[in-house]
Amino acid sequence: MATTPISKMPQQQQVPPPQQQQRLMGPPQQQQLLAAPQITPQQLQQLMAPQQLQQLTPPQQQQLEQLMAPQPQPHPQQQQLMAPQQQQQLQLQQLMAPQQQQHQPQVRFADEPARNPAPPPYTSRMQSQRLMRGDRSMFTSSDDNVMMKQILSTHAHDGREVDVGPLLLLIEEILQRPTTATLGAAIHAPLVYSHMESLDERIHQPAFLGMLEALSYTIHKISCEISCKCSGGGDAHTTTVALFNALSSYTWDAKVVLALAAFAIPYGEFWLVLELYATHPLAKSIALLKQLPDLLEHSDNLRLRFDVLRSLIKAMLDVTKCIILFNELPPYYISSDQPPLSVAATHIPTAVYWTVRSVVACASQIIGLIGLGHDYIPSTTEAWELSSLAHKLNNIHEHLTKQLALCYQHIDEKKRVEAYNTLIRLFETIHIDNMKILKALIYAKDDVQPLLEGFTKKRVGVEVLRRKNVLLLISDLDISQEELSILEQMYRESRDQPTRTESQYEVVWLPVVDRSIPWTEAKQRDFDHLQSNMPWYSVHHPSLIDPAVIRYIKEVWHFNKKPILVVLDPQGRIVSPNALHMMWIWGSLAFPFTSMREEALWKEETWRLELLVDGIDPHILDWITESRFICLYGGEDIDWIRNFTSTARKVAQAARIPFEMVYVGKSNPKDRVRRNISVITTEKLSHCWPDLTSIWFFWVRLESMWYSKMQQSRTIENDHIMQEIMTMLTFDGSEQGWALISKGSTTMAKAKGGLILNCFQEYDVWKESVDLKGFMQAIMDHLQQLHTPQHCNRLILPGTVGRIPEMIVCSECGRPMEKFVMYRCCTD
């Protein structure tokens, strides 16, 4: 992923001098600038507040900078010709002009657009109380590469590693504590006590105390140097370089933390004296020596300065924390000499420089507050300069945060690949039980109980599945209610007779969700609804499943939205990557769901009505026992249904045979099938299954039979059951109806809707054969006479039923069928 270096980060546009602006601007722009209303110093100070500066649009900021830019003194004759608005602007600029301007070479980010100097402040009569002169033009043009080479040349790490995390926490206590109280206000005692207890717990750790003892002298030395150089009002860059020389042997993260610690000492002392001034004699004496009582008198005027100072301190801490996070990245998963960490590492020295530079600026502000007189006039330039530093540090923090996110992404990818490979090796290893496998699949840690028991809805651990046959039901949140209903029925039947061999298994639901889609309250409700209706074990929440497990499920077990049922034996070995088709066909009788068991069950089967309907409709099994004629028919054309059922009933009456008809609809039953059921029931056309789940299960069992036979390499040429299954699925794929007529279990006649209807309508032609051959043989013979070689059969298989073979032959003629891809959206 392409990254944007700090040197390329967008900055505020360069503002040319007013004379150049007038040359570049057209008449409308000049009128807009000259029409600026007169602004008083008090109004200007209000505009300089941080919250107001953040709300200004870029054009407004540019206009404010133009208004505050210094102007050369015009000739008296030219001044007489100036418009009143221009004269007002000139008077305001003269009022704001500093007594003495000192331009010094300054530094900025590499390739950062140069800016004009910040607007000059109201003149203060105490120059030592102002921000160091170097910060005023810190955005002016200079050779940034030379500056960074100078900073890098001071770095001479001697190999010492300092755990700066605990020290930074202590620094935060100092730098952020005063910001919670207003100037001159005390912190409430309960709040103090709670923080004191937290601090006591921290400082009594031996590692923390040892670290402070080792660094206390360095921190004191740096603090003294900051106080000394800032008191003299020297160049900020020079002071910053001196600090880097003093910290040359430390790592970059240690440099910035030690500089912050050195600043925290005078900063904390300043606020401590202010808070205790009115109540403690020692604090009052120190405050008098530093003339701090005058500071309390100016508390309202200084509010702007402290607001900006708090913003800059927050930015300094944010950048420092980000730098430390880079240093804490695990080297096992990310290398410092390869992207993305190597890219981020090139920007760390620059970030450290501007943070230490801001430390110098903040220290200058605090030291400048000592000895304020009664005639103090607030300077908006000081707030502007601190705001500029805060803006720069915020940009640095934003960029480093993006780089850190790339590093975390790189680490996560490495961990996922490692976990995926570990999972593969785990399944290739022989185990004494299934605990390692199940923990790797469900939840590897021991800090929570990852499973929810189905009946009691209590949290349990993976240990409840130790050395048991485990069926992993894997699905997303779109699993159909029909599937859940049939599985629940089979599971409850197995629990009713727990001592049976085929009942010795447990089911666990593994919900697989797309992690790239945010988890919403609606998804949580769907998940809770599904989980509450499951009588078996389920993972407490989808987030517990590792992404590497999801990848394994999709790539190795070929999960793709359609639910699968993976079977693990008591040792955790994969018995079947998907036994759901076996469950649909035979239920718990397929236990232990191995391929050998599947083959053995097929050897016991023949194509009979019991295999086709199983236990879906007990009445059909009774009719088989009573030797009734049974007709199963389907389709969606209600006109054909009316015509067929009435004709079939007349034929049955004429033949004087017990004839029962059952409507089995169509696969994936929708509203049209539901409407047909309503019509059939109301008009008493035949029997039907009022529950759409039974109709769905009838067809999904046929699809499962086809899939099972395909896995065993069965075809219509070498397997009679496969041929019959193909014929039934072909009926379902046609647009017209169909019918299957049977007496007993094995004798069957079947045809598409038009052919079977014609056969019944021509009953007078073959009715004499009924007495000679029997009804079933007579109807089969006549259907054979009506059959023509011309046909168009369609076999529609769900794309998720399994791996579709490249070639399938027609069940009627044996020729290879053409293969098409169909996308269907049916909302009937």
N, C-alpha and C positions, 0 to 999 in steps of 0.2 A: 504494500500500500504506500502510495506516495505521501511523503510528509512535508510539511512546510517548516523550514528552519526558522529559528527566531529572527535571524537576520532579514527574513523576507516578510515578517509579520506586518500587517497594515498599521500605519501610524497616521496621526493627524497630518493633513496636507500642509506643505510649506506655505507660509503667509508672507508674500513679498512686502516690501516697504510701501507706505501709502502713496509715495510719488509714483512708484512703478505700477501700483494698482490703478491709479488714475489713468496711466498710459494704456493699461491693458483693458480697462473697462470702457464700455460704450456709454452713451448719454443716459440710458435708463438706469444702469448700475450706479453711475455717479449721482443721479438724483436720489436713488434709494439710500445711498450712503450719506449724502449731504442732508437728507431730510431726517436724520436721526434726532430724536428729541433730546433735550438737555437732561443729563443724568447727574444727580447730586452724588457726592461721595458716599452718603449713607445708602442710597439705592444701589450704587456699585458694590458696596460691601455685601449687601443682601444677595446680589447676583453671584458673588464669588463663593457662596456657601456650597459645599460638596453636593448636597441634594439638588440645588438649583443648577449647578454645572452639568450634572448627569442628565438633567431634563432638557438642556438646550440642544437644538438640532444643529448639525454641522454648519449650515448657513448662519445661524444665530451666533455660534461660537466664533465664526470668521469675522462677523460684523463687530463682535465685542473686542476681538483682538485688534481689528483695524482702528476701532475707537480708542483703544488704549495704547496703540503704537506711538512711539515718540516722533514728533514732527520738528523739522528745523524752523527756527524763528524766521518768519517772512519779513520782507522789506516793509517799512511803514506804509509806503504807497500801495503795496499789494494788499496789506491788511485792510486798508480802507475800502478796497474794491471787493473784499470777500463778503459772501452772503452772511446773514445773521447766524444761520445754522453752523456755517464753517467757523465763524468767530467763537461761537459757543463751544464747538469741539476743540478748537485751539486753546481756549481758556482752560477747559477741563484737562487737556494734556499737559499744559504748563503747571496746573495745580498738582498733577500726579507725577511730574518729572522728579527723579531722584536727585539728591544733592550731589551725588558722585556716582558715576557708572564705571564699573571696572570689568572689562571684558577679558576673560581668560580662556585659553584653549580648553575645551571640554570634550566629553566623549558621549557616544550614543551607540545603539545597536548597529551592527554591521548592516550597511545598505539601508539604514533607517532614513526616511526623508528628513532633510534639515528643516528646522523651524526657526522662526524669529525668536528673539529673547522673550521671556514671559513679561507681561506688562509690569512696568515699574510701580512700586508701592507708594502709598502716602509717605512723605518724608518723616523718618523718626530721628529724633535728636540723640539717640543712643545707638550708635552703629554696632556695638558689640552685642546688642540684643537681637539683631536680625540674623536671618539665615546666612550661612556662609556664602560669600559672593560667587563661588564657583558654581553653585546650583542654579544661578539665574539663567545662565546661557548653556545649560547642559544639553540642549537639543540643537546647538549650533553646529555648523559644519566642522568636522575634524576627521583625522585618520583613525577610524575605529580599530583597524587591524593593528596599528602601532600600539594602541591602548591595550588591546587584549594580549599582544605579545609581551607587553610590559607586565601584565598581571600573571601570565603563564610563566614568565621567567622567575617570578618569586616563589613558584611552587617547587618544593624539594621534599617530598614525602619521605620520611625516614622509616616507614614500615609500621609505625604504631597505629593501632586500631582503637578507636574510642567509641564506646557505646553511648551515643549522644541522646538516645531516646528518653531515658529517665531525666537527664538534664533539661531537655526541651520541655518536659512536663512541668518542671519547677519554674522554668522561664515563663511558661504560659500563666502559671499562677500569679506571677508578678506583673506581667504586662497586661493581662486581661482583667485582673481584679479591680484596679482603680476605675476602669471604664464602666463598671456597674453602678457607680455612685456619681452624683453630680459634684461639682466643685464645692468643697467645703462641707459636704454632707458625710456623715459617718455610716459605716456598714452596720447592719443590725447584728446584735450579739448572737442569736441562734445561727445565722448564716456563718458567722466567724467560727463558732464552735464546730460546725459540721466540716468546714474546710480544714480546721486544725486537726481534727481526728484523721481525715484522709491524708494530710501531710505527714502526720506522725507515723502512720502505717508505712508510708513510702520511705521516709528517711531512715527508718530502723533496719532497712535491708543492707546487709554487709556490702554487696556489690555497689550499691548507690553511695554509701559513705566512702568506700575506697575510691570511687571515681571522683567524688568531690575533693578529697584530699590531694589527689594527683593533679587536678586541674585548677585548684583554688588560686595558686600563685599566678598562673597564666591569665586567668580571668581578671584578677586584680591588676596585673600589669597592663593588660589591654584597656581596662576601664580607666586607669590613670592616664594612659596615653590619649584616649578619646577625650577625656575632660580637659586635658592640657591643651591639645591642639584646637579643640572646638572653642575654648575660651578665648583664644587669640584671633578668632575670625579668619583663619587661613583658607586655603583652597581645599575644597571637599575632595577632589580627586587625589591630591597629594596626601591628604590624611588617610584616605582609603588605601592607597598604595603602601603607606607606612604600616597600616594594620596587617596587610597581606604579608609584608616582610616579617612582622613579628609572629605570624601564624604559618610560616612557610613549611614547617615540618608536618603539619596536620593534613588530613584528607579534606576534600572540598566540603563535605557535609559538616565535619568538625569545625572548619574555619567559620562557617556562617553561624553555627550554634554558639561557639565561644564568643563571637562578636555580639550576638544577641544577649548572652549572659553578661558580658561586660557592660552593655547598655542598660540591662535590667537593674543593675545595682543603683546607679544614680536615679533612674526613673522610679524605682520602688521607694527609695529614700525620700524623694521629693513628695510623693503622694502620702507616705507615712507621716511625714512632718505636718502636712496640711490637715490630715484627718485628726491628728492628736493635738493640734495647735491650741485648741480651746480648752482641753481637758488635762494636758500633761505639761508640767513646768519645763521639763527638758526639751520637749518638742517646741514649746513657745520660745525658749531661749535661742534654739537653733533657727527658728523661723525669723526672729528679730535680726539675727546676724545676717541672714540672707535677704532681709527686707521682704519676706513673703507676705506680711500683712497687707502691703500695698497691692499684692497680687489678688488678694481676696476682694479688694475694692474694685478691681477691674474684671471680676468674674464674668459679667455679662459681655464685655467687649472681647474677652478671650474665648468665648464659647465656640466661635468659628474655628479658631486655631486648634482647639482641643478636638473638635469633631473631625477635622482633617487629619490630625495626628493619630486618632484612633483608627481611621480608615487605613492609613499607611502602616501602622503596626499590624493590623489584621492581614494586610497584603504580605508583609514581611514574614509573618508566621505561616501563611498559606504556602508561600514559595519554599520556605525552609522544610516544612513537612513533606512537600512533594520531593525535594532533593533527597531527604532521608529515605523515602519509600523506594527511590531508585537504588539506593545503596543496600536495601534489604531484600532485593529481588534474589530468588534462589539461583545461584550460578549453575546448578545441575541442569536446569531447564532453559536457561538463557545465558548466552555468552556476551561478555562486555565488548568483544572485538567483532561482533556481528550484529547486523540490524535485527530488531529496531533499537536495541540498547546502545549500540555504538553511535547511532544517529543522535539519540538523546544525550549521550555523554559529552558530545561536542558543545552542547549548549549549557551544561552545568556550570562551567567557570563564569560564563557571562551572567547567569542567574545569581551566582554567589556574589559577583562583583556588585551588581545593582542592589542586592539586599544589604550588603555591608555599607555601600554608599548611602542607602536609606537610613541605616543605623547612625551614621555620622550626621545626617540631616536631622534626625529625631533628637539626638544628643545635643545638637546645637540649639534646638528649640527649647529644650528643658533648661540648659545652662543659660540661655538668653533671658529666661524669666527671672533670674536672680537680680535684684536691685532695680526693679521697675519703679519708676517715679510716678508722681501724681499727674504729670503732664504727658503720660503715655498716650500715643495715638496708634490705634491698630493698623497693621500693614496687611493689605490684601495680597500683596506679592508673596508673603510667606505662605499663606494658605494656597495660593496658586502653585507655588513651587512644590509643596508637599503633595498637592493633588496630582501634579504631573508625575511625581515619583510613584504614587499609588497607582496611577493609570498604567505606567510602564510595568510595574510589578504584577498587576492583574493580567496584563497581556502575556507576560512571561509565564505566570501560573497557568493560564488557559492553554498555552502551547505545551508546557511540560505535562499537564494533565492529559492532553491528547496523546503525547508520546508514551506516557505511563499506561494509558489504556491499551495501546498497541503492544506494549510489553506484556501486560496481563493476558491479552489475547493470544500472544505467542506462547506464553507459559501454559495456558489452558489447552491449547492445541497439542502441545508436547505431552501434557498429562493424559489427554484423551487417547492419543496414540499409544502411550505406554500402557494405559489401562486396557485398551482393546487387545493389544498383544498379550498382556497378562491373562486376559480372559480366554484367548485362544489356547495358550499353553495350559491353562487350568483344565480345560475340557479334554486335552490330550493326555492328562496325567491320571493315574489310577489312585482312587481315594478309598479310605475305609468307610466313610459315610458321605452324606451329601451336604455337610455344613459349609465347607469352603465354597462349593458351587453356588449354593443358595444365597450365602452372604454376598458373594460377588455379584449375583444377579439382582438381588433385592436391595440390600443396604450393607455396605462393608463395615461400617463403624458400630460400636457398641453403646453409643451415647443415647440412643432412643430405641424404643420398640417399634419396628417398622410395619408390623402387620396388624390388621384389624380382624378379630374373630367374627365370623358371619352371624352366628345366632345371638351371642351375648353383646356384640359390638364393643368388646374390650380390646385394648392394645396388648399385643403379645409379641414375644421375640421369635426369631427364626428357629429357635431350638424346638418348638412344637412340631416341626416337620422332620426332625432328625430320623434318619433311616426309614423313611416312608416313601412310597411311590407318590410323586408330586406331578400334578397336571397343571402346567402354567397356561392359563387363559390369557392370551395377549390380544389386546384390542385398543382402539382409541375410544373417545367418548361418544362416537356415533354408532356403537354396537346396537343392533336392532332389538326391539322388545321381543320379537318372535324368537330370536336366538336365545336370549336370556330366559324366556319362558320355558322353552324345551329343555335347555340345560338344567334349569332349576328343578324341573320335574324329574329328570334322570338322576340328579344328585340326591334329591330327597328320597327317591326309591332306594338308592344304594345305602342311605343312612337308616332306612327302616329295617334293614337286615345287615347290621354291621359285621356279623361274623362270617358272612359269605366271602369266598376268596375274591370274587369280582368287586367287592366293596372296599377293598384294602387300598384306598388311595385318597389323597386330599387335592383339592383344587385351590389355586392361588391366582387371583386376578392381578396382572401387571398392566396398568394403564399407561399407554405410550402416547404422549402428546408432543406437539411441535413446540420446541422451546423458543423458536424465533417469534412466535406469536405471543403477545402479552397474556398473562393469566388474569382473567377478569372475574368479577363476581358472578356473571352468568355461567362461565365455565365451572366455577366452584359449585354452583347450584346443580348443574348437570352431573358433575362428578359425585356430589353427595347423594343425589337421587339414585344414581346407578348403584353406588356402594351400599345404600340402605336396603336395596332389594336383593342383594346377593347373600345367599346362605353360607357361602364358603369364605375362605380367607381372602383378603385383598390388601394391597399395599396402601398404607395409611394416606399417602399423598403422592401424586406423580413426580414431584420434585425430588423424592428420595432415590429415584432410579437414575443411575449415572448415565451421562450422554454416551459413554463408551458401550454401555449395555444396550442402549437403543440402537447404536450403529451395528452391534453384533446381531441383534434381533432382525434388523432389516437386511443385512448383507449375508448372514449365514443361514438364518431361518426363513429368509425371504418374506418377511412380513410387509404387507402393503395394504393397509386399511382393513382388508378382510380379516376377521378374527382367526387366529390359529390356536391350536392346543398342543403345546410341546410337552412331551412325557419324559420325566426323569425317573430313573430307578433309585433304590435306596442308597446306591453309591454315587449318585449324581450323574451317571452316564445318560446320554441322550438315547432313549429307546425309540422315539418317533419325533421327527421335527414338526409334524402336524398330524395329530390323530383325530382331528375334528370330524373328518368324513367317516371314520370308523364309529365314532360316538353317534353320529346321525343315523348310521345304518343299523347298528346292533346295540347301541347304548352301553351299559356296563358289562354286557356279555363279551365285549371286545377286550376286556382286561386280560393281560397287562399291556395291551395296545402295541404289541410288537408286530413286525412284518410277518413273522412266522404264524402268529395268532390270526392275522388277517387272512393269510393264505389258507389256513385250516378252516376258517369260517366259510370261505367261498367254496371250498370243496364239499361242504355239507349243504350248500344251497342249490336250488333249481329255480327256474323262472316260474313263479307261482304267484297267486294273488296275495298270499300272506306276506311274501317278500315285498310286494309292491305297496301294500297299505299298512303292514306291521300292526301296531296297536292304535293307529290313528282313529279308527272307527270300530269299536267292538261289535257293532251290529253286522258289519260285513263278515267278521269271523263267524258269527252265528248263522248268517245266511249260507256261508260255505258249508257249515256242518249240516244244514237243512237241505242241501243240494238245490238251492234256488239258483235261478239265472240272475247274474249280477251284471249291470252295465255301468261302467265309469265313463263319464263324458266331460268334455271341457271346451273352452273357447270363451269368447267375449261377445259374440253376435247373438243378441237376445232373440232376434227373429228366427234365426236358425235353431236356437234352443227350443222355442215354442213349437216350431214345425217338427223337429226331431222327436221331442218327448211325446207329443200327441200321436205321431205316426207309430213310434215304437210301442206305445201302450196299446194301440189298436192291433198291431201284429201279435203282441203277447196275448191279448184276449182271443184273437182268432186261433192262435196256436195252442191256447189253453195251457200256458206255462206260468209258473210263479216268477214274476219278473220284477226286479228291483233296480231302480236307477239312482245314481249318486252323482251330483255335480261337483267336480274337483277344480273348477276354475282354470287358472293360469299361473305360471310362475311369477313371482314378485307381484302378488295381487294388489290391485289399487282400487280406486273408487268405482271403476266400472264393474269389477267383479263383485264388489259389495252391493251395487245396485242390482246386478243380476240375481244375487242371492235373495234380495228383498222381493223381486218379482217372482222368482221360483217358489218362494215360501208363500207369498200371498195367493198366487194362482194355483198352488199345489201341483206344480208340474212334475216334481220329483223330490227325492231326498237331497239334502245338501248339508255341507258343514258350515254352520253359522259363524264359526270362529275362523278368521282369516289366518291365524297362526297354524291351524291344521292344514289349510291349503298350501301355505308357504312351506311347511315341513314335508308335505307330500312331494313337492317338486325339488326341494333341496336334497332330499334323500336320493332321488334319481340322479341329480348332478354329482352327489358324493359317490354313488355307485360307479358312475362313468369315470370319475377321477381315480377311484380305487383300482378299477380294472386297467386304466391307462398306466398306473404305476407298476402294475404287474405285466405290462407289455401285452395285454390281451387285445384282440381285434375281432371284428365281426366274422372273419374267416375261421378263427380258431376258438371262438367262444360264443355260444348261443345266447347266454345272458347279456353279453355285451351288445349283440345285435338287437335284442329286444329293448335294451336301455336306449340305444341310439334311435330306434323307431319312436319311442315315447317322447324323447327330447325333440325329435323332428316334428312330431305332432304339435308340440307346444310352440315351436318356432313358426308355424304357419299362421296365416291370417284367419283361416276358417276354423270351425270346430272339429271335433274328432270323437270317436267312441271306441270303447273296448268292452266286449261282451264275453262273459265267462260262466262256466258251470263247474262248480267245485273249485279246485285249486289250479289245475294245469291247462285245461282246455280253454283256449282263448281265440277270439276273432276280433280283429281291430282294423280300422280304416279311417281315413280322413272324413270330414263332415259331409262333403258332397257325395262321396261314394257310398257311405253307410246309409245316407238318407235315400238315395236312389234304390239301394238294395231293399230297404223296408217298404218303399213305395211300390216296388215290383213283387211284393209278397205273393201275389196270385200266380206269378210265373214259377216260383219254386216251392209253393206250399205243399205240393204233393210229395216232394222229396223229404219233407219233415217226418212223415210217417215211416218212410223207408230208411232214411239215414239218421234221423234224429235232428233236432233243431240246430245244434251247433255245427254239425257237419254240413247240413243243407245251406246254412248262411255262409259258411266259409267257401263252399263250392261256388255259390252265386257271386260272392265278392271276387273270386278268382276270375270268373267269366267277365265281370265288369271292368277288371283291371286292365289298363293299357300301359304300354312301355313309356309313354310320355308322362313325365312327372317333374316336379320342381320342389325338391326338399331343402329345407333350411334348418341348420343346426345352430342355435344361438347359445353360446356358453359364456358365462360371466368371466370377465377378464381377470378376476381374482380367485377363480376356482382352483387355480394351480398353473403349472407350466403347460401351455397349450402346445401339442405336437405340431410339427410342420405339415403333416399330411393326415387327413381323415377321409375314409372312404364312405360312400353312401350306403346306408343300411338296406336300401331297396335294390340297387343295381350293382353295388360293389366298386363303382368307379371313384377315382379321387374327386373330392369336392373342392370347388374353388374357395379360396380363403379371402374374406373381406374383414375390414375393421369397421365396426359400427359404434357410434356414440349416440346414446339415447337419453333424452330428458322427457320423462313421461309424468305429467301432472294431472292426469285425469281423476 
